[in-house]
Amino acid sequence: MALSLKGNLSSDYFKAAHKLYSKKERKQIVAYVESYDDVAFWRTLLEEFEDETKCFRVMLPSANTLTKGKKIVLMNSIKAENFGESLIACVDSDYDFLLQEATSVSKALNTNQYIFHTYAYAIENYFCFAESLHEVCVQATLNDKVIFDFERYLGEYSEIVYPLFLWTILFLRQRDTRAFPMYNFNNLTRVYSFQVNDPQKSLDRIKHKVEQKLSELERNYPQNIDLIPRLGKELESLGLIPQTTYLFIQGHHLFDQVVLKILRPVCSILRQQRERYIKRLAQHKTQYENELTSYQNSISDVEQALKKNFGFKNLFAYHWLRSDLKNFVDRIHDD
């Protein structure tokens, strides 16, 4: 589907339009994003690089249609050099970062200096950064007590699903979308029946399913067995190691079927602890009811707290992305 420049304007258009304004006004750089949900993330990231000479405007790529998504954002960059110093694309990496130049989309994402991507699969993977999940609990419960080791759990989870994930990437690089599709991987690696006091049980269940599927794949595709270790070695330089696999799996799956599955019961216990604390200290029924109501009105929904989690500043993918943006604005100054 061709996209007209009326709805998807080029960098040259924005550059020419900018010349119509006073020289005292800041240079405006348009950043195309995939959807409404992405605006806040990229706005927060880009505003760090604004100053008295330049600013960013985050927007969807089309002015005349509600069609959204990565393909719409990247359509022009694949077919023509429409991106530039006045128009950039800010997208989720999906699997394209790991695919490198295996497809036209992955090649554009990995080679175009005006396309900025998350390196991790998506924005949701940033929100689910293990080091930051305790802070999400604090925001959702107003209880700072540590009762669960998110880093350890997601590290062990990642190690379990890692070998199966390599098969997913290998098939995609071979342009085979039927042998082991993403939905199959997601079904095998979702968290079931998580219990805070026995998290290993949920991991053992996933491990059993993964091992069964690995045996099946090795039996059906023996020609790929020797390719898996080599692929794993190659992907190390892209940040994918056994302990970081969760950062590269599908973002919505990680968010909904893994992290929320463990966050909700953890936060439930923390809230119960806080409510018992209020009850113990209350001197009478009215004080208890008032304090409990105040507490319940102050806490956040777990899912919303996770969506607003910006505690990923220690994430290596964030540092890579930030470095790319810094290099971009530095080039503008040099020009």
Residue pairs with C-beta under 8 A, 6 or more apart in sequence:
1 75
3 62
3 72
3 75
3 76
5 13
6 63
6 64
7 61
7 62
7 63
7 64
7 65
8 61
8 62
8 72
8 75
8 76
8 82
9 30
9 63
9 82
9 87
10 76
10 80
10 82
10 83
10 84
10 87
11 82
11 83
11 84
11 85
11 86
11 87
11 114
12 82
12 84
12 86
13 87
14 28
14 29
14 30
14 86
14 87
15 84
15 85
15 86
18 27
18 28
18 86
26 50
26 52
26 53
26 54
26 55
27 53
27 54
27 55
27 86
27 332
28 54
28 55
28 56
28 57
28 86
29 54
29 55
29 56
29 57
29 85
29 86
29 87
29 88
30 56
30 57
30 59
30 86
30 87
30 88
31 42
31 46
31 56
31 57
31 58
31 59
31 88
31 89
31 90
32 59
32 60
32 61
32 73
32 87
32 88
32 89
32 90
33 39
33 42
33 58
33 59
33 60
33 61
33 73
33 90
33 91
34 68
34 69
34 70
34 72
34 73
34 91
34 92
35 60
35 68
35 69
36 60
36 68
37 123
38 90
38 92
38 123
39 58
39 59
41 123
41 126
42 58
42 90
43 56
43 58
44 310
45 321
45 322
45 325
46 56
46 58
46 90
46 325
47 56
48 322
49 56
49 325
49 326
49 329
50 56
53 333
54 329
54 332
58 90
60 68
61 68
61 72
61 73
61 89
62 72
70 91
70 92
70 94
70 105
71 105
73 89
73 91
74 89
74 91
74 105
74 108
74 109
74 115
76 82
76 83
77 83
77 89
77 108
77 112
77 114
77 115
78 104
78 105
78 108
83 89
83 112
83 114
83 115
84 114
85 114
85 331
85 332
85 335
87 114
88 114
88 115
88 116
88 328
89 112
89 114
89 115
89 116
90 116
90 117
91 109
91 115
91 116
91 117
91 118
92 117
92 118
92 121
92 122
92 123
92 251
93 109
93 117
93 118
93 119
93 120
93 121
93 122
94 121
94 122
95 106
95 121
95 168
95 169
95 172
95 248
96 103
96 105
96 106
96 109
96 110
96 117
97 106
97 109
97 110
97 117
97 119
97 238
98 169
98 235
98 238
98 240
98 248
99 106
99 169
99 172
99 173
100 106
100 107
100 110
101 107
101 110
101 111
102 172
102 173
102 175
103 175
108 115
109 115
109 117
113 328
114 328
116 321
116 324
116 325
116 328
117 321
118 125
118 126
118 317
118 321
119 238
119 239
119 316
119 317
119 320
119 321
120 126
120 247
120 248
120 251
120 315
120 317
121 247
121 248
121 249
121 250
121 251
121 254
122 250
122 251
122 252
123 251
124 251
124 252
124 254
124 255
125 246
125 247
125 248
125 249
125 251
125 254
125 317
126 312
126 315
126 317
126 318
127 255
127 306
127 307
127 309
127 312
128 154
128 246
128 251
128 254
128 255
128 258
128 259
128 306
128 309
129 247
129 309
129 311
129 312
129 314
129 315
130 150
130 151
130 153
130 154
130 155
130 246
131 150
131 151
131 311
131 314
131 315
132 309
132 311
132 312
133 150
133 259
133 263
133 309
134 146
134 150
135 309
135 311
136 263
136 302
136 305
136 306
136 309
136 311
137 143
137 263
137 266
137 267
137 270
138 144
139 300
139 305
139 308
139 309
140 263
140 267
140 270
140 299
140 300
140 301
140 302
140 305
141 267
141 270
141 271
141 274
141 299
142 274
142 295
142 298
142 299
143 270
143 271
143 273
143 274
145 270
145 273
147 196
147 266
147 269
147 270
148 196
148 199
148 262
148 266
150 262
153 199
153 203
153 262
154 246
154 258
154 259
155 243
156 203
157 191
157 203
157 206
157 245
157 246
157 258
158 242
158 243
158 244
158 245
158 246
159 242
159 243
159 245
160 203
160 206
160 207
160 210
161 185
161 189
161 206
161 210
161 245
161 246
161 249
162 232
162 241
162 242
162 245
163 210
163 214
163 228
164 185
164 188
164 189
164 210
164 213
164 214
164 217
165 185
165 245
165 248
165 249
166 228
166 231
166 232
166 235
167 180
167 214
167 217
167 224
167 228
168 180
168 182
168 185
169 231
169 235
170 224
170 227
170 228
170 231
171 177
171 179
171 180
173 231
179 217
179 220
179 221
180 217
182 250
184 213
185 249
186 249
186 250
186 253
186 257
188 206
188 209
188 210
188 213
189 206
189 209
189 210
189 249
189 253
189 258
190 206
190 253
190 257
190 258
190 261
191 202
191 206
191 257
191 258
191 261
191 262
192 202
192 205
192 261
193 201
193 202
193 205
194 202
194 261
194 262
194 265
195 201
195 202
195 265
196 262
196 265
196 266
196 269
199 262
217 224
218 225
232 240
239 247
239 248
239 316
239 317
239 320
240 248
246 254
246 258
247 315
247 317
255 306
259 306
260 302
260 303
260 306
263 302
263 306
264 302
267 302
271 299
274 295
275 292
275 295
278 288
278 291
278 292
278 295
279 288
279 292
282 288
282 291
312 318
